[in-house]
Amino acid sequence: MAEKLAPEKRHNFVHNGQNVFEWDQTLEEVNIYINLPPNVHSKQFYCKIQSKHVEVGIKGNPPYLNHDLTCPVKTDSSFWTLEDGIMHITLQKRDKGQTWASPILGQGQLDPYATDLEQKRLMLQRFQEENPGFDFSQAQFSGNCPDPRTFMGGIRSD
């Protein structure tokens, strides 16, 4: 049932009319997907993940991305992979349940409506995680959605 509450589609970060990356999020992670240029050997790509910063590029060239993150991440559980021409960066949120309006600080922010939809979806993921016998995939909120991190005492840690 939890997969029913997974992100339905990725958000696009577009700059100067060009798609820079796509991204989505869950309660625990923010995922960034970058289409890689052709004819560059996989060992040439690099990704440096710091608590509040990410840098991505091709060795010997200026970085493709070199930006602060919207929120801090757990560097020991964040990682990146290359597969089928895509770099997939998985950032483990330091604050589980926090709704990110964008992975990159001050860049490509979701509009308030899209941010509200993300927050509602994350809240339903939280309900599903805390009550695995129930199906929240068709649940809806009327009005403002509470913050998934703090609602009713906050997210339980295991």
Solvent accessible surface area in square Angstrom, and as a share of the most:
residue,aa,sasa,rsa
1,M,91,0.41
2,A,65,0.50
3,E,130,0.58
4,K,117,0.50
5,L,8,0.04
6,A,41,0.32
7,P,34,0.21
8,E,167,0.75
9,K,151,0.64
10,R,94,0.34
11,H,26,0.12
12,N,91,0.47
13,F,16,0.07
14,V,82,0.47
15,H,98,0.44
16,N,140,0.72
17,G,77,0.74
18,Q,123,0.54
19,N,61,0.31
20,V,22,0.13
21,F,3,0.01
22,E,48,0.22
23,W,2,0.01
24,D,14,0.07
25,Q,0,0.00
26,T,36,0.21
27,L,8,0.04
28,E,67,0.30
29,E,51,0.23
30,V,0,0.00
31,N,12,0.06
32,I,0,0.00
33,Y,28,0.11
34,I,6,0.03
35,N,107,0.55
36,L,33,0.16
37,P,61,0.39
38,P,110,0.69
39,N,158,0.81
40,V,48,0.27
41,H,119,0.53
42,S,60,0.39
43,K,151,0.64
44,Q,74,0.33
45,F,13,0.05
46,Y,35,0.13
47,C,14,0.08
48,K,114,0.48
49,I,32,0.16
50,Q,102,0.45
51,S,51,0.33
52,K,120,0.51
53,H,45,0.20
54,V,0,0.00
55,E,35,0.16
56,V,5,0.03
57,G,3,0.03
58,I,41,0.21
59,K,108,0.46
60,G,89,0.86
61,N,82,0.42
62,P,115,0.72
63,P,53,0.33
64,Y,107,0.41
65,L,4,0.02
66,N,75,0.38
67,H,64,0.29
68,D,73,0.38
69,L,6,0.03
70,T,37,0.22
71,C,15,0.09
72,P,21,0.13
73,V,5,0.03
74,K,89,0.38
75,T,64,0.37
76,D,136,0.70
77,S,47,0.31
78,S,14,0.09
79,F,106,0.44
80,W,84,0.30
81,T,62,0.36
82,L,54,0.27
83,E,123,0.55
84,D,132,0.68
85,G,44,0.43
86,I,52,0.26
87,M,0,0.00
88,H,54,0.24
89,I,0,0.00
90,T,5,0.03
91,L,0,0.00
92,Q,30,0.13
93,K,3,0.01
94,R,130,0.47
95,D,48,0.25
96,K,57,0.24
97,G,0,0.00
98,Q,38,0.17
99,T,27,0.16
100,W,1,0.00
101,A,24,0.18
102,S,1,0.01
103,P,0,0.00
104,I,1,0.00
105,L,103,0.51
106,G,57,0.55
107,Q,67,0.30
108,G,40,0.38
109,Q,88,0.39
110,L,30,0.15
111,D,81,0.42
112,P,117,0.74
113,Y,153,0.58
114,A,21,0.16
115,T,34,0.20
116,D,46,0.24
117,L,86,0.43
118,E,14,0.06
119,Q,37,0.17
120,K,40,0.17
121,R,32,0.12
122,L,0,0.00
123,M,0,0.00
124,L,17,0.08
125,Q,23,0.10
126,R,9,0.03
127,F,43,0.18
128,Q,8,0.03
129,E,86,0.39
130,E,36,0.16
131,N,54,0.28
132,P,100,0.63
133,G,67,0.65
134,F,132,0.55
135,D,70,0.36
136,F,43,0.18
137,S,24,0.15
138,Q,152,0.68
139,A,41,0.32
140,Q,167,0.74
141,F,51,0.21
142,S,112,0.73
143,G,57,0.55
144,N,143,0.73
145,C,11,0.07
146,P,43,0.27
147,D,45,0.24
148,P,0,0.00
149,R,83,0.30
150,T,85,0.49
151,F,62,0.26
152,M,160,0.71
153,G,83,0.80
154,G,13,0.13
155,I,36,0.19
156,R,162,0.59
157,S,108,0.70
158,D,189,0.98
